[in-house]
């Protein structure tokens, strides 16, 4: 009987520029190269069955990303990790492998770290502008979906964000919806802040730190 497995990995550096489709292809290729006893789909065109509980957006790095699959024979999780890391490209690194603890449907939130600077501004000046955005009446932005587009107010999420700065840049620690029914991409927050402040960014870097359930517990 096939055993469910959850693989945890980092996606960083140049790898953040590859799409989810390319990531899917990369992982399938790595699984084959690592010769893991992975369960294949049935039918005429058999292929390794892998899924990603919450696909990461392009241009976003990830510290604790998850990939689910099944294995048909017993193999140590540490061995899966080591075999995969030997064949994966630079920028994708398996951290650990474990049994799935939570159902994918339990994912409700995601925590992000956003590093940024406005053009012609120091990190302190950027920090002050971001703080002023919290006093805005609203932070409306257009959200495009497959069904069309709508205007949403993201102020409720930005209000609860932690903002700090150092000599290099300003950092926003923010938690956003990341479920099957509601999902806010951090780029929408940046677009809303940019529109409200009427300033352009000189530099931005987004990293998803972890996935969370409805109780704000880390997805496992």
C-alpha positions in Angstrom: 0.0 0.0 0.0 1.4 3.4 -1.0 2.6 5.6 1.9 1.8 9.4 1.9 5.0 11.6 2.2 5.4 15.3 2.6 8.6 16.8 1.4 9.7 20.2 2.7 12.0 22.4 0.6 13.4 25.9 0.1 13.1 27.8 -3.1 15.5 30.8 -3.4 17.9 32.7 -5.5 17.4 32.4 -9.3 14.9 29.5 -8.6 12.3 32.1 -7.5 12.0 33.1 -11.2 10.7 29.8 -12.4 7.0 29.3 -12.6 5.0 26.7 -10.7 4.7 24.6 -13.9 8.4 24.6 -14.3 8.8 23.7 -10.6 6.5 20.8 -11.1 8.5 19.5 -14.0 11.8 20.0 -12.1 10.5 18.0 -9.1 9.2 15.1 -11.3 12.5 15.0 -13.1 14.4 15.0 -9.8 12.2 12.2 -8.4 13.0 10.1 -11.5 16.7 10.9 -11.3 16.8 10.0 -7.6 15.1 6.7 -8.4 12.7 7.0 -5.5 10.0 4.3 -5.1 7.3 6.8 -5.9 3.7 5.9 -6.7 2.7 6.5 -10.3 -0.7 7.3 -11.6 -2.5 4.6 -13.4 -3.7 4.7 -17.0 -2.0 4.9 -20.5 0.3 7.9 -19.6 1.7 6.9 -16.2 3.6 9.6 -14.4 4.8 10.4 -10.8 1.9 11.8 -8.8 3.0 14.9 -6.9 1.0 17.8 -5.6 1.8 21.1 -3.9 -0.5 22.1 -1.0 -0.1 25.8 -1.7 1.8 26.6 -5.0 4.2 29.4 -4.6 3.9 32.5 -6.8 6.6 33.3 -9.3 9.2 35.9 -8.1 8.6 34.8 -4.4 11.1 32.8 -2.4 10.0 30.1 0.0 11.5 28.9 3.3 9.1 26.0 4.1 7.4 24.9 1.0 5.6 21.5 0.8 5.2 18.8 -1.8 3.1 15.7 -1.3 3.6 12.3 -3.0 3.4 8.6 -2.2 6.0 5.9 -2.0 5.4 2.2 -2.7 8.4 0.7 -0.8 9.9 1.5 2.6 12.7 4.0 2.5 14.1 6.3 5.2 12.9 9.9 5.0 16.5 11.1 5.4 17.5 9.0 2.4 14.8 10.6 0.3 16.1 14.1 1.3 19.7 13.2 0.5 18.8 11.6 -2.9 16.7 14.6 -4.0 19.3 17.1 -2.9 21.9 15.4 -5.1 19.9 15.9 -8.3 18.0 19.2 -7.6 19.3 22.4 -9.3 20.8 25.3 -7.3 18.1 27.3 -5.5 15.9 24.3 -4.6 16.9 22.5 -1.4 15.0 19.8 0.5 15.0 20.6 4.2 13.3 17.5 5.5 10.8 14.7 4.6 8.0 13.7 7.0 4.6 12.0 7.1 1.7 14.5 6.5 0.2 15.7 9.8 -2.4 18.2 8.6 -4.8 18.0 5.6 -4.2 20.5 2.8 -7.7 21.9 3.4 -6.4 23.2 6.8 -4.2 25.8 5.2 -5.7 29.2 5.8 -2.8 31.7 6.1 0.7 32.3 5.0 3.4 34.4 6.7 5.7 36.6 4.5 8.8 38.7 4.9 8.9 41.6 2.5 12.1 43.6 2.1 11.9 46.9 0.2 13.0 50.4 -0.4 11.3 53.3 -2.1 13.2 55.2 -4.8 15.4 58.0 -3.5 14.6 57.0 0.1 16.6 55.7 3.0 15.3 52.7 4.9 14.1 55.0 7.7 12.2 57.2 5.3 10.7 54.1 3.7 9.7 52.9 7.1 8.0 56.2 7.9 6.0 56.1 4.6 4.9 52.6 5.3 3.7 53.6 8.8 1.7 56.4 7.3 -0.1 53.9 5.0 -1.5 52.3 8.2 -3.4 55.6 8.8 -5.0 55.5 5.3 -8.8 55.2 5.2 -8.4 52.3 2.9 -5.8 50.6 0.7 -7.8 49.6 -2.3 -6.3 47.6 -5.2 -7.7 45.7 -8.2 -7.5 41.9 -7.8 -7.7 39.9 -11.0 -9.0 36.4 -11.0 -10.1 33.8 -13.6 -13.7 35.1 -13.2 -12.7 38.7 -13.8 -11.5 41.5 -11.5 -12.7 43.3 -8.4 -11.5 46.0 -6.0 -10.5 44.8 -2.6 -9.3 46.7 0.5 -6.1 45.2 1.9 -5.7 47.6 4.8 -7.0 45.1 7.4 -4.0 42.9 6.6 -1.5 45.7 6.4 -2.7 47.2 9.7 -1.5 44.0 11.5 1.8 43.9 9.8 5.1 44.4 11.8 7.4 46.9 10.1 11.0 47.5 11.0 14.1 48.8 9.3 17.9 48.4 9.3 20.8 50.1 7.5 20.0 48.3 4.2 16.3 48.2 3.8 12.8 48.1 5.4 11.2 44.8 6.4 7.5 44.0 6.6 6.4 40.8 8.4 2.8 40.1 7.3 0.2 37.3 7.4 -2.1 37.0 4.5 -5.0 34.6 3.5 -3.7 31.5 1.7 -6.7 29.1 1.5 -8.8 27.6 -1.2 -11.6 30.2 -0.8 -9.5 33.3 -0.1 -6.0 34.1 -1.2 -4.1 37.4 -1.2 -0.8 37.6 -3.0 1.8 39.8 -1.2 2.3 41.7 -4.5 -1.2 43.1 -4.1 -0.1 44.7 -0.8 2.9 46.2 -2.5 0.8 47.6 -5.3 -1.7 49.1 -2.9 1.1 50.7 -0.8 2.7 52.0 -4.0 -0.6 53.5 -5.2 -1.4 55.2 -1.9 2.1 56.6 -1.3 2.5 57.6 -5.0 6.0 56.3 -4.9 7.9 53.6 -6.9 10.0 50.9 -5.4 13.7 50.7 -5.9 13.9 47.2 -4.5 11.6 44.5 -3.3 12.1 40.9 -2.2 9.3 38.6 -1.0 9.8 35.4 1.0 7.1 33.1 2.2 8.2 31.9 5.6 5.6 29.3 6.4 2.0 28.2 5.9 -0.5 28.3 8.8 -3.8 26.8 9.7 -6.9 28.7 10.9 -5.4 28.7 14.5 -2.2 30.3 13.3 -0.3 27.1 13.9 2.4 26.1 11.4 1.2 23.7 8.7 2.8 20.3 9.1 
